[in-house]
Amino acid sequence: MKYSIIVPVYNRPDEVDELLESLCSQTLTDFEVVIVEDGSQKPCKDVCDKFASILDLHYYNKENSGPGQSRNYGVERAQGEYVIVLDSDVVLPNGFLAAVEKELQEKPAAAWGGPDAAHPSFSPVQKAISYSMTSFFTTGGIRGGKAKLDKFYPRSFNMGIRRDVYMQLGGFSKMRFGEDIDFSYRIVEAGYKPRLFPDAWVWHKRRTDFQKFFRQVFNSGIARINLTKRHPGTMKLVHLLPTVFTLGVIGLLMLFGLGLCNFLFNADHMTAAIGFALCELSLIPIILYSIIIFLDSSIKNKSLWVGLLSIPAAFVQLMGYGLGFIEAWWKRCVLKQDEFTAFEKNFYK
């Protein structure tokens, strides 16, 4: 058997149903599916039973240990030459595995990853969040599968690796967030060169509301500091930009508040005029950035409503990450707390 598809699941039976449905339509069929239930209160066994006669499917239920350890559990029981790790909230186009096969036949790879996209059926909020995670104007395109400001590292929503390499490196660490990037770094540090397979893309649902999305990117900001501690020298300019953006927005809002106070509560006309000017100047960069996001997203998504929703999505993505980064920097670099005790509530059970 050539491919083993590993999917950790936590309380998402409906998503697993859609993923397995899409696997039934693959044009290449030399694969098995390993579903690892990570201590869910809402198990997906009934869903898996529905596909048991259609797919070469193996279902395991274990105590909760996080997605990384659940992937390791699945890989230990897999039979394929290559392991493909997917998140439970992705749906595959019919030619996904065929695209992977084509890339490997043209040029062998020890590890690879593919991009993601928003499906037409996704909600406007999901499309806006997908835009904010892949756009050049928010992430520099490092997750969009196109031109990048940083070297490509596979992510666990769509990652492939030779099984022997996976076992050699010990799989994913016990990190609860950022564990996929940590694994990618260890792959590179071991001398392998992960490749981007641009045609092996998936539809990725991501979060369904801005509150959940904020928590996700906040944890990503925390994970960046933890990853830098584990892998010195991996911090790049692109990783600092959300924090710079966050501090810039906070500074502009403080300037706006100062100007507004001078304008409203100062009897001196000159001081009031200066306050009004400060209000205008502080809002111009925020408004210009919002216009860029609105126009770019509206064109790409062919929807003014998605374009409008992409404005708060972009600010949540950048500022959530930036605030997480700042908190982690304070705890890890200033207070000198270790990774596990500083963020036990966020990452570890």
Contacts in CASP RR format, 6 or more apart in sequence:
PFRMAT RR
TARGET T0000
AUTHOR 0000-0000-0000
METHOD contacts of the structure
MODEL  1
MKYSIIVPVYNRPDEVDELLESLCSQTLTDFEVVIVEDGSQKPCKDVCDK
FASILDLHYYNKENSGPGQSRNYGVERAQGEYVIVLDSDVVLPNGFLAAV
EKELQEKPAAAWGGPDAAHPSFSPVQKAISYSMTSFFTTGGIRGGKAKLD
KFYPRSFNMGIRRDVYMQLGGFSKMRFGEDIDFSYRIVEAGYKPRLFPDA
WVWHKRRTDFQKFFRQVFNSGIARINLTKRHPGTMKLVHLLPTVFTLGVI
GLLMLFGLGLCNFLFNADHMTAAIGFALCELSLIPIILYSIIIFLDSSIK
NKSLWVGLLSIPAAFVQLMGYGLGFIEAWWKRCVLKQDEFTAFEKNFYK
1 30 0 8 1.000
1 31 0 8 1.000
1 32 0 8 1.000
1 56 0 8 1.000
1 79 0 8 1.000
1 80 0 8 1.000
1 81 0 8 1.000
2 30 0 8 1.000
2 31 0 8 1.000
2 80 0 8 1.000
2 81 0 8 1.000
2 82 0 8 1.000
2 101 0 8 1.000
3 30 0 8 1.000
3 31 0 8 1.000
3 32 0 8 1.000
3 80 0 8 1.000
3 81 0 8 1.000
3 82 0 8 1.000
3 83 0 8 1.000
3 84 0 8 1.000
3 97 0 8 1.000
3 100 0 8 1.000
4 31 0 8 1.000
4 32 0 8 1.000
4 33 0 8 1.000
4 34 0 8 1.000
4 75 0 8 1.000
4 78 0 8 1.000
4 79 0 8 1.000
4 80 0 8 1.000
4 82 0 8 1.000
4 83 0 8 1.000
4 84 0 8 1.000
4 163 0 8 1.000
5 23 0 8 1.000
5 31 0 8 1.000
5 32 0 8 1.000
5 33 0 8 1.000
5 34 0 8 1.000
5 84 0 8 1.000
5 86 0 8 1.000
6 34 0 8 1.000
6 36 0 8 1.000
6 71 0 8 1.000
6 74 0 8 1.000
6 75 0 8 1.000
6 78 0 8 1.000
6 83 0 8 1.000
6 84 0 8 1.000
6 85 0 8 1.000
6 86 0 8 1.000
7 16 0 8 1.000
7 19 0 8 1.000
7 33 0 8 1.000
7 34 0 8 1.000
7 35 0 8 1.000
7 36 0 8 1.000
7 85 0 8 1.000
7 86 0 8 1.000
7 87 0 8 1.000
7 88 0 8 1.000
8 36 0 8 1.000
8 38 0 8 1.000
8 66 0 8 1.000
8 67 0 8 1.000
8 68 0 8 1.000
8 70 0 8 1.000
8 71 0 8 1.000
8 87 0 8 1.000
8 88 0 8 1.000
9 15 0 8 1.000
9 16 0 8 1.000
9 35 0 8 1.000
9 36 0 8 1.000
9 37 0 8 1.000
9 38 0 8 1.000
9 40 0 8 1.000
9 44 0 8 1.000
9 88 0 8 1.000
10 37 0 8 1.000
10 38 0 8 1.000
10 39 0 8 1.000
10 40 0 8 1.000
10 64 0 8 1.000
10 66 0 8 1.000
10 67 0 8 1.000
10 88 0 8 1.000
11 40 0 8 1.000
11 41 0 8 1.000
11 42 0 8 1.000
12 40 0 8 1.000
12 42 0 8 1.000
12 44 0 8 1.000
12 88 0 8 1.000
12 89 0 8 1.000
13 42 0 8 1.000
13 43 0 8 1.000
13 44 0 8 1.000
13 46 0 8 1.000
13 47 0 8 1.000
15 88 0 8 1.000
15 89 0 8 1.000
15 205 0 8 1.000
16 35 0 8 1.000
16 44 0 8 1.000
16 47 0 8 1.000
16 48 0 8 1.000
16 88 0 8 1.000
17 44 0 8 1.000
17 47 0 8 1.000
17 50 0 8 1.000
18 91 0 8 1.000
19 86 0 8 1.000
19 88 0 8 1.000
19 89 0 8 1.000
19 90 0 8 1.000
19 91 0 8 1.000
19 92 0 8 1.000
20 33 0 8 1.000
20 47 0 8 1.000
20 48 0 8 1.000
20 50 0 8 1.000
20 51 0 8 1.000
20 55 0 8 1.000
20 57 0 8 1.000
21 51 0 8 1.000
21 91 0 8 1.000
22 91 0 8 1.000
22 92 0 8 1.000
22 93 0 8 1.000
22 94 0 8 1.000
22 96 0 8 1.000
23 31 0 8 1.000
23 33 0 8 1.000
23 51 0 8 1.000
23 55 0 8 1.000
23 92 0 8 1.000
24 51 0 8 1.000
24 54 0 8 1.000
24 55 0 8 1.000
25 94 0 8 1.000
26 92 0 8 1.000
26 94 0 8 1.000
26 95 0 8 1.000
26 96 0 8 1.000
26 97 0 8 1.000
26 98 0 8 1.000
27 94 0 8 1.000
27 95 0 8 1.000
27 97 0 8 1.000
27 98 0 8 1.000
28 95 0 8 1.000
28 97 0 8 1.000
28 98 0 8 1.000
28 101 0 8 1.000
31 56 0 8 1.000
31 84 0 8 1.000
31 97 0 8 1.000
32 55 0 8 1.000
32 56 0 8 1.000
32 57 0 8 1.000
32 58 0 8 1.000
32 78 0 8 1.000
32 79 0 8 1.000
32 80 0 8 1.000
33 55 0 8 1.000
33 56 0 8 1.000
33 57 0 8 1.000
33 58 0 8 1.000
34 58 0 8 1.000
34 60 0 8 1.000
34 74 0 8 1.000
34 75 0 8 1.000
34 77 0 8 1.000
34 78 0 8 1.000
35 44 0 8 1.000
35 48 0 8 1.000
35 57 0 8 1.000
35 58 0 8 1.000
35 59 0 8 1.000
35 60 0 8 1.000
36 60 0 8 1.000
36 62 0 8 1.000
36 70 0 8 1.000
36 71 0 8 1.000
36 73 0 8 1.000
36 74 0 8 1.000
37 43 0 8 1.000
37 44 0 8 1.000
37 45 0 8 1.000
37 59 0 8 1.000
37 60 0 8 1.000
37 61 0 8 1.000
37 62 0 8 1.000
38 62 0 8 1.000
38 64 0 8 1.000
38 65 0 8 1.000
38 66 0 8 1.000
38 67 0 8 1.000
38 70 0 8 1.000
39 61 0 8 1.000
39 62 0 8 1.000
39 63 0 8 1.000
39 64 0 8 1.000
43 61 0 8 1.000
44 59 0 8 1.000
45 59 0 8 1.000
45 61 0 8 1.000
48 57 0 8 1.000
48 59 0 8 1.000
49 59 0 8 1.000
51 57 0 8 1.000
58 77 0 8 1.000
60 73 0 8 1.000
60 74 0 8 1.000
60 77 0 8 1.000
62 70 0 8 1.000
62 73 0 8 1.000
64 349 0 8 1.000
65 73 0 8 1.000
65 349 0 8 1.000
66 176 0 8 1.000
66 349 0 8 1.000
67 156 0 8 1.000
67 172 0 8 1.000
67 176 0 8 1.000
67 179 0 8 1.000
68 156 0 8 1.000
68 171 0 8 1.000
68 172 0 8 1.000
68 173 0 8 1.000
68 174 0 8 1.000
68 175 0 8 1.000
68 179 0 8 1.000
69 172 0 8 1.000
69 174 0 8 1.000
71 85 0 8 1.000
71 156 0 8 1.000
71 171 0 8 1.000
71 172 0 8 1.000
72 170 0 8 1.000
72 171 0 8 1.000
72 172 0 8 1.000
75 83 0 8 1.000
75 163 0 8 1.000
75 166 0 8 1.000
75 167 0 8 1.000
75 171 0 8 1.000
78 163 0 8 1.000
80 163 0 8 1.000
81 162 0 8 1.000
81 163 0 8 1.000
82 104 0 8 1.000
82 160 0 8 1.000
82 161 0 8 1.000
82 162 0 8 1.000
82 163 0 8 1.000
83 160 0 8 1.000
83 161 0 8 1.000
83 162 0 8 1.000
83 163 0 8 1.000
83 166 0 8 1.000
84 100 0 8 1.000
84 159 0 8 1.000
84 160 0 8 1.000
85 156 0 8 1.000
85 158 0 8 1.000
85 159 0 8 1.000
85 160 0 8 1.000
85 161 0 8 1.000
85 180 0 8 1.000
86 92 0 8 1.000
86 157 0 8 1.000
86 158 0 8 1.000
86 202 0 8 1.000
87 156 0 8 1.000
87 157 0 8 1.000
87 158 0 8 1.000
87 204 0 8 1.000
89 157 0 8 1.000
89 204 0 8 1.000
89 205 0 8 1.000
89 206 0 8 1.000
90 116 0 8 1.000
90 157 0 8 1.000
90 158 0 8 1.000
90 202 0 8 1.000
90 203 0 8 1.000
90 204 0 8 1.000
90 205 0 8 1.000
91 119 0 8 1.000
91 202 0 8 1.000
91 203 0 8 1.000
91 205 0 8 1.000
92 202 0 8 1.000
92 203 0 8 1.000
93 201 0 8 1.000
93 202 0 8 1.000
93 203 0 8 1.000
96 200 0 8 1.000
96 201 0 8 1.000
96 202 0 8 1.000
99 197 0 8 1.000
99 199 0 8 1.000
99 200 0 8 1.000
99 201 0 8 1.000
100 112 0 8 1.000
100 160 0 8 1.000
100 197 0 8 1.000
100 200 0 8 1.000
102 199 0 8 1.000
103 109 0 8 1.000
103 112 0 8 1.000
103 195 0 8 1.000
103 197 0 8 1.000
103 199 0 8 1.000
103 200 0 8 1.000
107 195 0 8 1.000
109 193 0 8 1.000
109 194 0 8 1.000
109 195 0 8 1.000
110 161 0 8 1.000
110 162 0 8 1.000
110 165 0 8 1.000
110 187 0 8 1.000
110 192 0 8 1.000
110 193 0 8 1.000
110 194 0 8 1.000
111 154 0 8 1.000
111 159 0 8 1.000
111 160 0 8 1.000
111 161 0 8 1.000
111 162 0 8 1.000
111 165 0 8 1.000
111 184 0 8 1.000
111 187 0 8 1.000
111 192 0 8 1.000
111 193 0 8 1.000
111 194 0 8 1.000
111 195 0 8 1.000
112 154 0 8 1.000
112 159 0 8 1.000
112 160 0 8 1.000
112 161 0 8 1.000
112 194 0 8 1.000
112 195 0 8 1.000
112 196 0 8 1.000
112 197 0 8 1.000
112 200 0 8 1.000
113 152 0 8 1.000
113 154 0 8 1.000
113 155 0 8 1.000
113 158 0 8 1.000
113 159 0 8 1.000
113 160 0 8 1.000
113 194 0 8 1.000
113 195 0 8 1.000
113 196 0 8 1.000
113 197 0 8 1.000
113 200 0 8 1.000
114 145 0 8 1.000
114 154 0 8 1.000
114 158 0 8 1.000
114 159 0 8 1.000
114 196 0 8 1.000
114 197 0 8 1.000
114 198 0 8 1.000
114 200 0 8 1.000
114 201 0 8 1.000
114 202 0 8 1.000
115 134 0 8 1.000
115 143 0 8 1.000
115 144 0 8 1.000
115 145 0 8 1.000
115 146 0 8 1.000
115 158 0 8 1.000
115 196 0 8 1.000
115 198 0 8 1.000
115 201 0 8 1.000
115 202 0 8 1.000
116 130 0 8 1.000
116 134 0 8 1.000
116 143 0 8 1.000
116 144 0 8 1.000
116 157 0 8 1.000
116 158 0 8 1.000
116 201 0 8 1.000
116 202 0 8 1.000
116 203 0 8 1.000
116 204 0 8 1.000
117 130 0 8 1.000
117 134 0 8 1.000
117 201 0 8 1.000
117 202 0 8 1.000
117 203 0 8 1.000
117 204 0 8 1.000
118 126 0 8 1.000
118 127 0 8 1.000
118 130 0 8 1.000
118 131 0 8 1.000
118 203 0 8 1.000
118 204 0 8 1.000
118 301 0 8 1.000
119 203 0 8 1.000
119 205 0 8 1.000
122 130 0 8 1.000
122 203 0 8 1.000
122 205 0 8 1.000
123 208 0 8 1.000
124 303 0 8 1.000
124 305 0 8 1.000
124 306 0 8 1.000
124 309 0 8 1.000
125 208 0 8 1.000
125 209 0 8 1.000
125 210 0 8 1.000
125 309 0 8 1.000
125 313 0 8 1.000
126 205 0 8 1.000
126 206 0 8 1.000
126 207 0 8 1.000
126 208 0 8 1.000
127 301 0 8 1.000
127 303 0 8 1.000
127 306 0 8 1.000
127 309 0 8 1.000
128 297 0 8 1.000
128 301 0 8 1.000
128 306 0 8 1.000
128 307 0 8 1.000
128 309 0 8 1.000
128 310 0 8 1.000
128 312 0 8 1.000
128 313 0 8 1.000
129 206 0 8 1.000
129 207 0 8 1.000
129 210 0 8 1.000
129 213 0 8 1.000
129 313 0 8 1.000
129 317 0 8 1.000
130 204 0 8 1.000
130 206 0 8 1.000
131 138 0 8 1.000
131 297 0 8 1.000
131 300 0 8 1.000
131 301 0 8 1.000
131 306 0 8 1.000
131 307 0 8 1.000
131 310 0 8 1.000
131 313 0 8 1.000
131 314 0 8 1.000
132 138 0 8 1.000
132 139 0 8 1.000
132 310 0 8 1.000
132 313 0 8 1.000
132 314 0 8 1.000
132 316 0 8 1.000
132 317 0 8 1.000
133 139 0 8 1.000
133 143 0 8 1.000
133 144 0 8 1.000
133 206 0 8 1.000
133 317 0 8 1.000
134 141 0 8 1.000
134 143 0 8 1.000
134 144 0 8 1.000
134 145 0 8 1.000
135 141 0 8 1.000
135 293 0 8 1.000
135 296 0 8 1.000
135 297 0 8 1.000
135 300 0 8 1.000
135 314 0 8 1.000
136 146 0 8 1.000
136 147 0 8 1.000
137 289 0 8 1.000
137 292 0 8 1.000
137 293 0 8 1.000
137 296 0 8 1.000
137 314 0 8 1.000
138 293 0 8 1.000
138 314 0 8 1.000
138 317 0 8 1.000
138 318 0 8 1.000
139 238 0 8 1.000
139 317 0 8 1.000
140 148 0 8 1.000
140 149 0 8 1.000
140 238 0 8 1.000
140 241 0 8 1.000
141 147 0 8 1.000
141 148 0 8 1.000
141 149 0 8 1.000
142 148 0 8 1.000
142 149 0 8 1.000
142 150 0 8 1.000
142 152 0 8 1.000
142 238 0 8 1.000
143 155 0 8 1.000
145 152 0 8 1.000
145 196 0 8 1.000
145 198 0 8 1.000
149 236 0 8 1.000
149 237 0 8 1.000
149 238 0 8 1.000
150 236 0 8 1.000
150 238 0 8 1.000
150 239 0 8 1.000
152 194 0 8 1.000
152 195 0 8 1.000
152 196 0 8 1.000
153 181 0 8 1.000
153 184 0 8 1.000
153 185 0 8 1.000
153 188 0 8 1.000
153 194 0 8 1.000
154 160 0 8 1.000
154 161 0 8 1.000
154 180 0 8 1.000
154 184 0 8 1.000
154 187 0 8 1.000
154 194 0 8 1.000
155 180 0 8 1.000
155 181 0 8 1.000
155 184 0 8 1.000
156 172 0 8 1.000
156 179 0 8 1.000
156 180 0 8 1.000
156 183 0 8 1.000
157 202 0 8 1.000
157 204 0 8 1.000
158 200 0 8 1.000
158 201 0 8 1.000
158 202 0 8 1.000
158 204 0 8 1.000
159 180 0 8 1.000
159 184 0 8 1.000
161 187 0 8 1.000
165 187 0 8 1.000
165 190 0 8 1.000
165 192 0 8 1.000
168 190 0 8 1.000
169 183 0 8 1.000
169 186 0 8 1.000
169 187 0 8 1.000
169 190 0 8 1.000
171 183 0 8 1.000
172 179 0 8 1.000
172 180 0 8 1.000
172 182 0 8 1.000
172 183 0 8 1.000
173 179 0 8 1.000
173 182 0 8 1.000
173 183 0 8 1.000
174 348 0 8 1.000
175 182 0 8 1.000
175 223 0 8 1.000
175 226 0 8 1.000
175 339 0 8 1.000
175 347 0 8 1.000
176 346 0 8 1.000
176 347 0 8 1.000
176 348 0 8 1.000
176 349 0 8 1.000
177 219 0 8 1.000
177 220 0 8 1.000
177 222 0 8 1.000
177 223 0 8 1.000
177 346 0 8 1.000
177 347 0 8 1.000
178 220 0 8 1.000
178 223 0 8 1.000
178 226 0 8 1.000
178 227 0 8 1.000
181 223 0 8 1.000
181 227 0 8 1.000
182 227 0 8 1.000
182 230 0 8 1.000
182 231 0 8 1.000
184 194 0 8 1.000
185 227 0 8 1.000
185 230 0 8 1.000
185 231 0 8 1.000
185 234 0 8 1.000
187 194 0 8 1.000
188 194 0 8 1.000
189 231 0 8 1.000
206 213 0 8 1.000
206 216 0 8 1.000
207 213 0 8 1.000
207 216 0 8 1.000
210 312 0 8 1.000
210 313 0 8 1.000
210 316 0 8 1.000
213 313 0 8 1.000
213 316 0 8 1.000
213 317 0 8 1.000
214 316 0 8 1.000
214 320 0 8 1.000
217 316 0 8 1.000
217 317 0 8 1.000
217 320 0 8 1.000
217 321 0 8 1.000
218 320 0 8 1.000
218 321 0 8 1.000
218 323 0 8 1.000
218 324 0 8 1.000
219 324 0 8 1.000
219 346 0 8 1.000
219 347 0 8 1.000
220 321 0 8 1.000
220 324 0 8 1.000
221 242 0 8 1.000
221 320 0 8 1.000
221 321 0 8 1.000
221 322 0 8 1.000
221 323 0 8 1.000
221 324 0 8 1.000
221 325 0 8 1.000
221 328 0 8 1.000
222 324 0 8 1.000
222 325 0 8 1.000
222 327 0 8 1.000
222 328 0 8 1.000
222 343 0 8 1.000
222 346 0 8 1.000
222 347 0 8 1.000
223 328 0 8 1.000
224 235 0 8 1.000
224 239 0 8 1.000
224 321 0 8 1.000
224 325 0 8 1.000
224 328 0 8 1.000
225 325 0 8 1.000
225 328 0 8 1.000
225 329 0 8 1.000
225 332 0 8 1.000
225 333 0 8 1.000
226 328 0 8 1.000
226 332 0 8 1.000
226 339 0 8 1.000
226 343 0 8 1.000
227 234 0 8 1.000
228 234 0 8 1.000
228 235 0 8 1.000
229 332 0 8 1.000
229 339 0 8 1.000
230 339 0 8 1.000
239 325 0 8 1.000
241 318 0 8 1.000
242 317 0 8 1.000
242 318 0 8 1.000
242 319 0 8 1.000
242 320 0 8 1.000
242 321 0 8 1.000
242 322 0 8 1.000
242 325 0 8 1.000
243 321 0 8 1.000
243 322 0 8 1.000
243 325 0 8 1.000
243 326 0 8 1.000
245 318 0 8 1.000
245 319 0 8 1.000
245 322 0 8 1.000
246 318 0 8 1.000
246 319 0 8 1.000
246 320 0 8 1.000
246 321 0 8 1.000
246 322 0 8 1.000
246 323 0 8 1.000
246 325 0 8 1.000
246 326 0 8 1.000
249 286 0 8 1.000
249 315 0 8 1.000
249 319 0 8 1.000
251 282 0 8 1.000
252 282 0 8 1.000
252 283 0 8 1.000
252 285 0 8 1.000
252 286 0 8 1.000
253 282 0 8 1.000
255 278 0 8 1.000
255 281 0 8 1.000
255 282 0 8 1.000
256 278 0 8 1.000
256 279 0 8 1.000
256 282 0 8 1.000
256 283 0 8 1.000
257 279 0 8 1.000
257 282 0 8 1.000
258 275 0 8 1.000
258 278 0 8 1.000
259 274 0 8 1.000
259 275 0 8 1.000
259 276 0 8 1.000
259 278 0 8 1.000
259 279 0 8 1.000
259 282 0 8 1.000
260 275 0 8 1.000
260 279 0 8 1.000
262 271 0 8 1.000
262 272 0 8 1.000
262 274 0 8 1.000
262 275 0 8 1.000
262 278 0 8 1.000
263 272 0 8 1.000
263 275 0 8 1.000
263 276 0 8 1.000
263 279 0 8 1.000
266 272 0 8 1.000
266 275 0 8 1.000
289 314 0 8 1.000
290 311 0 8 1.000
293 307 0 8 1.000
293 310 0 8 1.000
293 311 0 8 1.000
293 314 0 8 1.000
294 307 0 8 1.000
294 308 0 8 1.000
294 310 0 8 1.000
294 311 0 8 1.000
297 306 0 8 1.000
297 307 0 8 1.000
297 310 0 8 1.000
298 304 0 8 1.000
298 306 0 8 1.000
298 307 0 8 1.000
298 308 0 8 1.000
298 310 0 8 1.000
301 307 0 8 1.000
301 310 0 8 1.000
328 342 0 8 1.000
328 343 0 8 1.000
331 337 0 8 1.000
331 342 0 8 1.000
331 343 0 8 1.000
332 338 0 8 1.000
332 339 0 8 1.000
332 342 0 8 1.000
335 342 0 8 1.000
340 348 0 8 1.000
END
